[in-house]
C-alpha cells in the first residue's frame, strides 16, 4: 500500500559500488557484491501532507529505503548507516537440468543478513524453465537486482518508485528466453505469497516504534515481458495481489479482512547508444477503484 509522499528536499549522497567477487567450480558458483553509501540531508521544506503521513522521525527527513524503514533526519549529518550493504550469492548445480540459487543481503541499517533468494530451477529446454522457492518480485526494471549497486548508474533506484513494503515472494515462476527473428524475448509468469512480520515499511507510519504492524501480500499473480531489438529495450509488467496488515495499536494482531486488491501495471523503455543511454519508466498502481501514476 502506497501513501502520499510529496515534499521538497535536497540531499547529498556519495556511493561506491564494490567490485563483485566471483568464484566457480564445476558444480558451485559464489558471488559477492556490496556498496558503501554516505547520505546527508542538506535542507527540506516541511508541508502538511508530509507531516500527516510521516509520524516518526522528527522531520525534515528523507526516506532512503521503504523496505527497511530507512529514514534519515537533517540532524543526523553525514552517515554510512542507511544505504550501505553487502550481498552473497551461492549457486549449486545438482544435475544438468536442476540448480539451486541462494542470496543473502546484509544492510548497515539492520546489521543482519536476510534471505532474499532461495529457489530451485529446472531447465526444461533451452528456452523454458521453472523456478520454485523464494525470489524477488520482478515488479520494475531494476527490482530483481536493485541491491547490486554496480548494475545501475544511480546510488540506488528512486524510492518513489522502487520503495515497497514487500520485495520478495514465495511461490512458483515459469520463464521463457528466446528469439523471434532479430528480437530477443524474455518473459515470466509467477504466483505466490509474502508475509512480513514487523514490517519496517510500517514503522515509517507510526508514532510508537515499539509497535510495528505486520504486512501480507496474498495471491500474488503477475507477469513480465521484455523485448530487445538492437539499441532498443522495452519491458511491460503486470501484478495483482490481495494486501492486508495488522493493527497492533488497537490490540488486533490478525490481518484485516477483506484484503485490499492491489493492481500494478508498468512500462520501461531503454535505449543504449554505447556512449549515451536513456531509461524511462511509467507505472500505474493502486486499487481497482483508485489509481496512482508514478514516473
C-alpha positions as CSV (number, residue, x, y, z in Angstrom):
1,X,0.0,0.0,0.0
2,X,1.3,3.4,-1.0
3,X,0.8,6.7,0.8
4,X,1.3,10.2,-0.4
5,X,4.9,11.3,-0.1
6,X,5.1,14.7,-1.8
7,X,7.8,17.0,-0.4
8,X,10.7,19.1,-1.5
9,X,14.1,18.1,-0.3
10,X,17.8,18.5,-1.2
11,X,20.2,15.7,-0.4
12,X,23.8,14.9,-0.8
13,X,24.8,11.3,-1.4
14,X,28.1,9.6,-2.3
15,X,28.3,6.0,-3.1
16,X,30.8,3.4,-4.2
17,X,29.8,0.1,-5.6
18,X,32.4,-2.5,-4.7
19,X,33.7,-4.7,-7.5
20,X,31.9,-8.1,-7.4
21,X,33.6,-11.2,-6.0
22,X,33.3,-14.3,-8.2
23,X,34.5,-17.9,-7.7
24,X,33.4,-21.1,-9.6
25,X,34.0,-24.8,-9.6
26,X,32.3,-27.5,-11.7
27,X,29.1,-27.5,-9.6
28,X,29.4,-24.4,-7.4
29,X,29.4,-20.7,-8.1
30,X,29.9,-18.0,-5.5
31,X,29.3,-14.3,-6.0
32,X,29.7,-11.3,-3.7
33,X,28.8,-7.6,-4.1
34,X,28.5,-4.5,-1.9
35,X,28.0,-0.8,-1.8
36,X,29.3,1.9,0.6
37,X,27.0,4.9,0.6
38,X,27.1,8.1,2.5
39,X,23.9,10.1,2.8
40,X,23.2,13.6,4.2
41,X,20.0,15.7,4.3
42,X,21.1,19.3,3.5
43,X,17.7,21.0,3.7
44,X,14.0,20.4,3.5
45,X,10.7,22.2,3.2
46,X,8.1,20.7,5.5
47,X,4.5,20.6,4.4
48,X,1.3,19.4,6.0
49,X,0.9,16.3,3.8
50,X,4.3,15.1,4.7
51,X,3.9,15.6,8.5
52,X,0.5,14.0,8.3
53,X,1.8,10.7,6.9
54,X,5.3,10.5,8.3
55,X,4.7,10.5,12.0
56,X,8.1,9.1,13.0
57,X,11.5,10.8,12.9
58,X,11.1,14.5,13.6
59,X,11.4,16.0,10.1
60,X,12.9,17.5,8.0
61,X,13.9,14.0,6.9
62,X,14.3,11.7,3.9
63,X,13.2,8.1,3.2
64,X,16.3,6.2,2.0
65,X,14.6,2.8,1.8
66,X,11.0,2.0,2.4
67,X,11.5,-1.8,2.6
68,X,14.0,-1.4,5.5
69,X,12.4,1.6,7.1
70,X,15.4,3.9,6.4
71,X,14.6,7.4,7.5
72,X,17.4,10.0,7.8
73,X,16.9,13.3,9.6
74,X,18.6,16.6,8.9
75,X,20.2,16.4,12.3
76,X,21.8,13.1,11.6
77,X,24.5,14.6,9.4
78,X,26.6,12.5,7.0
79,X,26.0,8.8,7.7
80,X,27.0,5.4,6.2
81,X,24.3,3.7,8.1
82,X,21.3,4.0,5.9
83,X,22.2,2.6,2.5
84,X,25.4,0.6,2.7
85,X,25.0,-3.1,2.1
86,X,26.8,-6.4,1.2
87,X,25.4,-9.5,-0.5
88,X,26.5,-13.1,-1.0
89,X,25.1,-15.5,-3.6
90,X,25.6,-19.2,-3.9
91,X,24.7,-21.4,-6.9
92,X,24.7,-25.2,-6.9
93,X,24.3,-27.3,-10.0
94,X,22.6,-30.5,-8.8
95,X,22.1,-32.1,-12.2
96,X,22.3,-30.9,-15.8
97,X,18.7,-29.6,-15.5
98,X,18.4,-28.8,-11.8
99,X,20.1,-26.0,-9.9
100,X,19.7,-24.2,-6.6
101,X,20.3,-20.5,-6.0
102,X,20.5,-18.6,-2.7
103,X,21.3,-15.0,-1.9
104,X,21.6,-13.2,1.4
105,X,22.0,-9.4,1.9
106,X,23.2,-7.5,5.0
107,X,22.3,-3.9,5.3
108,X,24.1,-1.5,7.7
109,X,20.7,-0.2,8.8
110,X,19.6,-3.6,10.2
111,X,23.0,-5.2,10.9
112,X,21.9,-8.7,9.9
113,X,21.7,-10.9,6.9
114,X,18.3,-11.5,5.3
115,X,17.4,-14.3,2.9
116,X,16.5,-12.7,-0.4
117,X,16.6,-15.7,-2.8
118,X,16.3,-19.5,-2.2
119,X,14.9,-21.3,-5.1
120,X,15.3,-24.3,-7.4
121,X,15.4,-24.0,-11.2
122,X,14.5,-26.8,-13.5
123,X,15.6,-26.2,-17.1
124,X,13.0,-27.8,-19.3
125,X,14.9,-27.0,-22.6
126,X,17.0,-24.1,-24.0
127,X,14.1,-21.7,-23.8
128,X,11.8,-22.7,-20.9
129,X,12.5,-23.1,-17.2
130,X,10.5,-23.5,-14.0
131,X,11.6,-22.0,-10.6
132,X,10.2,-22.7,-7.2
133,X,11.0,-21.1,-3.8
134,X,11.8,-17.6,-2.6
135,X,12.6,-14.8,-5.2
136,X,12.5,-11.1,-5.6
137,X,9.2,-9.8,-7.1
138,X,10.1,-8.8,-10.6
139,X,8.0,-5.7,-10.3
140,X,10.0,-3.0,-12.0
141,X,13.0,-2.9,-14.3
142,X,15.7,-3.0,-11.6
143,X,13.7,-4.8,-8.9
144,X,15.4,-8.2,-9.1
145,X,18.9,-6.7,-8.8
146,X,18.4,-3.4,-7.1
147,X,20.7,-4.3,-4.3
148,X,23.7,-4.7,-6.7
149,X,24.9,-1.1,-7.0
150,X,27.3,-1.8,-9.9
151,X,24.3,-2.8,-12.0
152,X,22.9,0.7,-12.5
153,X,24.1,4.3,-12.6
154,X,22.4,5.8,-9.5
155,X,23.4,5.4,-5.9
156,X,20.2,3.4,-5.8
157,X,17.0,3.3,-7.8
158,X,14.5,6.1,-6.8
159,X,12.5,5.1,-3.8
160,X,9.4,7.0,-5.0
161,X,9.0,4.1,-7.5
162,X,11.1,1.2,-6.0
163,X,10.1,1.5,-2.3
164,X,7.5,-1.1,-1.3
165,X,6.6,-3.0,1.9
166,X,7.2,-6.3,0.1
167,X,10.2,-7.1,-2.1
168,X,10.1,-10.9,-2.2
169,X,7.6,-13.7,-2.7
170,X,7.4,-17.4,-2.0
171,X,6.0,-19.3,-4.9
172,X,6.4,-20.5,-8.5
173,X,7.8,-18.9,-11.6
174,X,7.8,-20.0,-15.3
175,X,10.3,-18.3,-17.5
176,X,10.9,-18.1,-21.3
177,X,14.0,-16.8,-23.0
178,X,14.3,-17.0,-26.8
179,X,14.4,-15.1,-30.1
180,X,11.9,-14.0,-32.7
181,X,14.0,-13.0,-35.7
182,X,16.4,-10.3,-34.6
183,X,14.4,-9.6,-31.4
184,X,15.3,-11.3,-28.2
185,X,12.4,-12.1,-25.8
186,X,12.4,-12.7,-22.1
187,X,9.1,-13.4,-20.2
188,X,7.9,-14.9,-17.0
189,X,4.7,-15.7,-15.2
190,X,4.7,-16.0,-11.4
191,X,2.5,-16.6,-8.4
192,X,3.0,-16.7,-4.6
193,X,2.6,-15.1,-1.3
194,X,4.6,-13.0,1.2
195,X,4.2,-12.1,4.9
196,X,6.4,-9.5,6.5
197,X,6.5,-9.7,10.3
198,X,7.1,-6.3,12.0
199,X,7.3,-4.7,8.5
200,X,9.9,-1.9,8.5
201,X,7.8,-0.1,5.9
202,X,5.0,0.2,8.5
203,X,7.4,1.7,11.1
204,X,7.5,4.9,9.0
205,X,3.8,5.5,9.7
206,X,3.7,5.1,13.5
207,X,4.5,7.3,16.4
208,X,5.3,4.3,18.6
209,X,8.3,2.4,17.2
210,X,7.7,-0.4,19.7
211,X,4.5,-1.3,17.8
212,X,5.1,-2.2,14.2
213,X,2.4,-3.9,12.2
214,X,2.8,-7.0,10.0
215,X,2.0,-6.9,6.3
216,X,0.8,-9.6,4.0
217,X,0.6,-9.8,0.2
218,X,-1.6,-12.8,-0.7
219,X,-2.4,-14.3,-4.0
220,X,0.4,-12.5,-5.8
221,X,0.0,-13.1,-9.6
222,X,2.0,-11.3,-12.2
223,X,3.9,-11.5,-15.5
224,X,6.6,-9.5,-17.3
225,X,7.6,-9.4,-21.0
226,X,10.9,-7.9,-22.1
227,X,11.9,-7.3,-25.8
228,X,15.3,-6.2,-27.1
229,X,16.0,-5.1,-30.6
230,X,19.4,-3.6,-31.4
231,X,19.7,-0.5,-29.2
232,X,16.0,-0.5,-28.0
233,X,14.7,-2.4,-25.0
234,X,11.2,-2.4,-23.6
235,X,9.6,-4.3,-20.6
236,X,6.0,-4.5,-19.6
237,X,4.8,-5.7,-16.2
238,X,1.5,-6.5,-14.6
239,X,0.8,-7.6,-11.0
240,X,-2.2,-8.2,-8.8
241,X,-2.3,-9.1,-5.1
242,X,-4.6,-9.1,-2.0
243,X,-2.9,-6.9,0.6
244,X,-3.6,-6.7,4.3
245,X,-1.9,-5.6,7.6
246,X,-2.4,-5.9,11.3
247,X,-3.5,-3.1,13.7
248,X,-1.5,-3.9,16.8
249,X,-2.0,-0.5,18.4
250,X,-5.7,-1.4,18.7
251,X,-4.9,-4.8,20.0
252,X,-5.7,-6.6,16.7
253,X,-2.9,-8.9,15.7
254,X,-4.9,-10.6,12.9
255,X,-4.8,-9.4,9.3
256,X,-7.8,-7.2,8.5
257,X,-10.5,-8.5,6.2
258,X,-11.4,-8.2,3.4
259,X,-7.9,-7.7,1.9
260,X,-7.4,-4.7,-0.4
261,X,-7.0,-5.6,-4.0
262,X,-3.8,-4.2,-5.5
263,X,-3.1,-3.8,-9.2
264,X,0.2,-2.6,-10.8
265,X,1.0,-2.0,-14.4
266,X,4.3,-0.7,-15.7
267,X,6.3,0.0,-18.9
268,X,10.0,0.6,-19.1
269,X,11.9,1.7,-22.2
270,X,15.6,1.8,-22.6
271,X,18.0,3.0,-25.3
272,X,21.7,2.2,-25.4
273,X,23.8,4.0,-27.9
274,X,27.2,3.0,-26.4
275,X,28.3,6.4,-25.3
276,X,24.8,7.5,-24.4
277,X,21.7,5.8,-23.0
278,X,18.3,6.6,-21.5
279,X,15.9,4.9,-19.2
280,X,12.2,5.7,-18.9
281,X,9.7,4.0,-16.6
282,X,6.0,4.7,-16.2
283,X,3.8,2.9,-13.6
284,X,0.1,2.9,-12.7
285,X,-0.6,1.4,-9.3
286,X,-3.5,1.3,-6.8
287,X,-6.7,-0.5,-6.0
288,X,-9.1,-1.3,-8.8
289,X,-11.2,1.7,-8.0
290,X,-8.3,4.0,-7.2
291,X,-5.3,4.6,-9.4
292,X,-2.0,6.5,-8.9
293,X,0.5,7.2,-11.7
294,X,4.2,7.3,-10.9
295,X,7.2,8.2,-13.0
